[in-house]
């Protein structure tokens, strides 16, 4: 499969550095009428701004929270209500809610969740689907969902295998996929809202605009490390992540805002702010 290798921001100034080079994102086999394929999951695309210390973790494709630990993660879980998106008739507007292991500090990903995109002839029709991805395979769409459906998403590692479970508690649909990944490190757990990557048949790729999802709340956010108990997100070293769009003149603007953890320590809400612009990316060599 092919992997996203280098992030190239159109019009980027020297002060914007891409720390997400060598990101190991696989191009999915999910074809749309536009001729593009989508990758609703993948490693974080980091961006740093020279001369500005003390910034929170900012990314061109992720927002939400990541957890890290000295011990390897064995479980991550969350529930959320599928956000309803507004489609103003602009092409290439997407958003994805997922949980996963890895991708924050390494290049493998074990993720599952849902995505929403503005489809139809005029890009005014919301489309919602559930998916999973387990490195090194491509992401797989598993069933359609609807705005307002309650989703229950988990990734578990046991006995040398990863098990990814996507369940729609509203419709009763559920898919479980298990496989081995010898190179997956389990160094982090994540609860993420993302704008995915699209690629055409000629391997020309870009990050989409962020569809207007209004608000998204990730609840029952839990994780577990080897030898430990299942614990709420707040029990781990947790890192808020903010999605941004670099500006041609320098600096960046926020695409959404991530709130603090709720008093339960296992929930947070992200709020859409703007769509931003598509960001060109370049594919690296086949892996």
C-alpha positions in Angstrom: 0.0 0.0 0.0 1.0 3.6 -0.2 1.8 5.8 2.7 1.6 9.6 3.2 5.2 10.7 3.4 5.5 14.5 3.4 3.1 17.3 4.1 3.4 20.2 1.7 1.3 23.3 2.8 0.6 25.5 -0.2 2.0 29.0 0.5 3.5 28.0 3.8 6.2 30.3 5.1 9.5 29.3 6.6 8.2 29.7 10.1 5.8 26.8 9.6 7.6 23.5 10.0 5.9 20.1 9.4 6.9 17.7 12.1 4.5 15.1 10.6 6.9 14.1 7.8 7.1 10.4 7.3 3.5 10.1 8.5 2.5 6.5 7.7 -1.1 7.1 6.5 -2.5 4.4 4.2 -4.6 5.4 1.2 -8.0 3.7 1.7 -9.8 1.7 -0.9 -13.0 3.7 -0.4 -13.9 5.3 -3.7 -16.3 8.3 -4.0 -18.1 9.7 -7.1 -15.5 12.5 -7.3 -12.9 9.9 -8.2 -11.1 10.4 -4.9 -10.4 7.8 -2.2 -10.5 8.7 1.4 -8.4 7.9 4.5 -10.6 8.7 7.5 -7.8 7.8 9.9 -4.0 8.1 10.1 -1.1 9.5 12.2 -1.2 13.0 13.5 0.2 15.7 11.1 2.1 18.1 13.5 2.8 21.7 12.8 5.0 24.0 14.9 5.4 27.7 14.6 8.9 29.1 15.0 9.4 31.7 17.8 6.2 30.7 19.7 7.0 28.6 22.7 4.4 27.2 25.1 1.8 26.5 22.4 -0.5 23.5 22.9 -0.2 20.6 20.6 -1.5 21.7 17.2 -2.1 19.6 14.2 -3.3 20.0 10.6 -5.6 17.0 10.8 -6.4 16.1 14.5 -8.2 17.6 17.4 -9.2 16.0 20.7 -7.0 14.2 23.3 -4.1 11.8 23.3 -2.9 9.8 26.3 0.6 8.6 26.9 2.1 6.1 29.4 5.4 4.4 30.2 3.5 1.1 29.8 2.0 -0.1 26.5 -1.7 0.5 25.9 -4.0 -2.4 25.6 -7.4 -0.7 25.3 -9.1 2.5 24.3 -12.9 3.2 24.2 -15.4 6.0 23.8 -19.0 6.7 23.0 -20.4 9.6 21.0 -23.6 10.7 19.2 -22.9 11.0 15.5 -22.7 14.7 14.8 -25.0 16.1 12.2 -23.1 18.1 9.6 -24.2 21.1 7.6 -23.4 21.0 3.9 -23.3 24.4 2.2 -22.5 23.0 -1.3 -18.7 23.1 -1.0 -16.8 20.1 -2.3 -14.3 18.2 -0.2 -15.7 18.9 3.3 -15.3 15.9 5.7 -15.0 15.1 9.4 -14.3 11.9 11.3 -14.8 10.9 14.9 -12.7 7.9 16.1 -10.7 6.3 18.9 -7.4 4.5 18.5 -4.0 3.4 19.6 -0.7 4.7 18.1 -0.3 7.5 15.6 0.5 10.3 18.1 4.2 9.4 18.6 4.7 6.7 16.0 3.5 5.8 12.5 1.3 2.8 13.0 -2.5 3.2 13.5 -5.2 1.0 15.0 -8.3 3.1 14.8 -12.0 2.9 14.2 -15.0 5.3 14.2 -17.2 7.1 11.8 -16.9 9.8 9.1 -19.3 12.3 7.6 -18.9 14.0 4.3 -20.8 16.4 2.0 -21.8 14.3 -1.0 -24.3 14.3 -3.8 -24.2 16.2 -7.1 -24.0 19.6 -5.3 -22.1 18.5 -2.2 -25.2 19.3 -0.1 -26.1 15.8 1.0 -24.6 14.5 4.2 -23.2 11.0 4.1 -22.3 9.1 7.3 -20.3 5.8 7.5 -18.5 3.6 10.1 -15.0 2.3 9.4 -12.0 0.7 10.9 -8.3 0.7 10.1 -5.5 -1.6 11.3 -2.0 -1.0 10.1 -0.6 -2.0 7.6 -4.0 -2.6 5.9 -6.1 0.1 4.3 -9.2 1.5 6.1 -12.5 -0.3 5.5 -16.0 1.1 5.5 -18.3 -1.2 7.3 -21.9 0.2 7.4 -23.9 3.4 7.0 -24.8 5.4 10.1 -27.1 8.4 10.6 -26.8 11.7 12.4 -28.0 11.2 16.0 -27.0 7.5 16.2 -25.1 6.6 19.4 -21.8 5.0 18.6 -19.7 2.7 20.9 -16.1 2.4 19.6 -13.2 0.4 21.0 -9.8 -1.0 20.2 -8.4 -3.8 22.4 -5.0 -5.7 22.3 -4.8 -9.2 23.9 -3.0 -12.4 23.1 -1.0 -10.8 20.3 -4.1 -9.5 18.4 -5.8 -6.2 18.0 -9.6 -6.3 18.1 -11.5 -3.3 16.7 -15.2 -3.0 17.4 -17.6 -0.5 15.9 -21.1 -0.6 17.2 -24.1 1.6 16.4 -26.3 1.3 19.6 -29.2 3.0 17.8 -29.5 0.7 14.8 -28.0 -2.4 16.4 -25.3 -2.7 13.7 -21.9 -4.0 14.9 -18.7 -5.0 13.2 -15.6 -6.6 15.0 -12.3 -7.1 13.2 -9.3 -8.9 14.6 -5.7 -9.1 13.3 -2.1 -9.1 14.3 0.3 -6.2 13.8 3.9 -7.1 14.8 5.1 -3.5 14.3 2.4 -1.7 16.2 3.9 -0.2 19.3 0.8 0.8 21.5 2.6 4.0 22.7 -0.5 6.2 22.9 -4.3 6.2 23.0 -6.4 8.8 21.2 -9.9 10.3 21.1 -10.0 12.4 17.9 -12.0 14.5 15.5 -10.2 14.6 12.2 -10.3 16.0 8.7 -9.1 13.1 6.5 -7.0 12.9 3.4 -8.3 12.4 -0.1 -6.3 11.1 -3.1 -7.1 10.7 -6.8 -6.0 7.9 -9.1 -2.8 9.8 -9.9 -1.8 9.9 -6.2 -2.4 13.6 -5.9 -3.6 14.0 -2.3 -4.8 16.7 0.1 -6.3 17.1 3.6 -10.0 18.0 3.2 -11.8 21.1 4.6 -13.4 20.4 7.9 -17.1 19.9 7.6 -19.3 21.9 10.0 -20.1 19.3 12.7 -21.3 22.0 15.1 -20.3 20.1 18.3 -19.0 16.6 19.1 -18.8 15.1 22.6 -16.6 12.1 23.2 -17.9 10.4 26.3 -17.0 7.3 28.3 -13.4 7.9 27.2 -11.3 5.2 28.8 -8.0 3.4 28.3 -6.0 0.7 29.8 -2.3 -0.2 29.9 -0.6 -3.5 30.4 -1.1 -4.7 34.0 -3.5 -1.9 34.8 -7.2 -1.4 35.2 -9.5 0.3 32.7 -9.4 4.0 33.7 -10.9 7.3 32.6 -8.9 9.6 30.3 -8.1 12.0 33.2 -6.1 9.2 35.0 -3.5 9.3 32.2 -1.0 11.9 31.0 -3.5 13.5 28.7 -2.7 16.0 26.0 -5.3 18.3 24.3 -4.8 18.7 20.5 -6.1 21.6 18.4 -6.7 21.4 14.7 -5.3 24.4 12.7 -5.0 25.7 9.2 -1.7 27.5 8.3 -2.1 30.9 6.7 -0.2 32.0 3.6 0.9 35.2 5.4 2.3 33.2 8.3 0.8 31.8 11.5 -2.4 29.8 11.5 -6.1 29.9 12.4 -8.0 27.3 14.5 -10.5 25.1 12.8 -12.2 23.9 16.0 -11.9 24.3 19.7 -11.4 21.5 22.2 -12.9 22.0 25.7 -11.4 20.8 29.0 -12.2 17.4 30.4 -15.5 17.2 32.1 -15.7 16.7 35.9 -16.1 13.0 35.2 -12.6 12.9 33.7 -13.9 10.8 30.8 -15.6 13.3 28.4 -14.9 16.4 26.4 -16.6 18.5 23.7 -15.1 19.9 20.5 -16.7 22.8 18.7 -16.4 23.5 15.0 -15.2 27.0 14.2 -14.4 27.1 10.4 -13.8 24.9 7.5 -10.3 26.1 6.6 -8.9 25.2 3.2 -7.6 22.0 1.6 -4.0 21.3 2.2 -1.9 19.5 -0.4 0.1 16.5 0.6 2.6 14.2 -1.2 2.6 10.5 -1.2 5.8 8.7 -0.4 7.1 5.3 -1.7 5.0 2.2 -1.5 5.5 0.2 1.7 
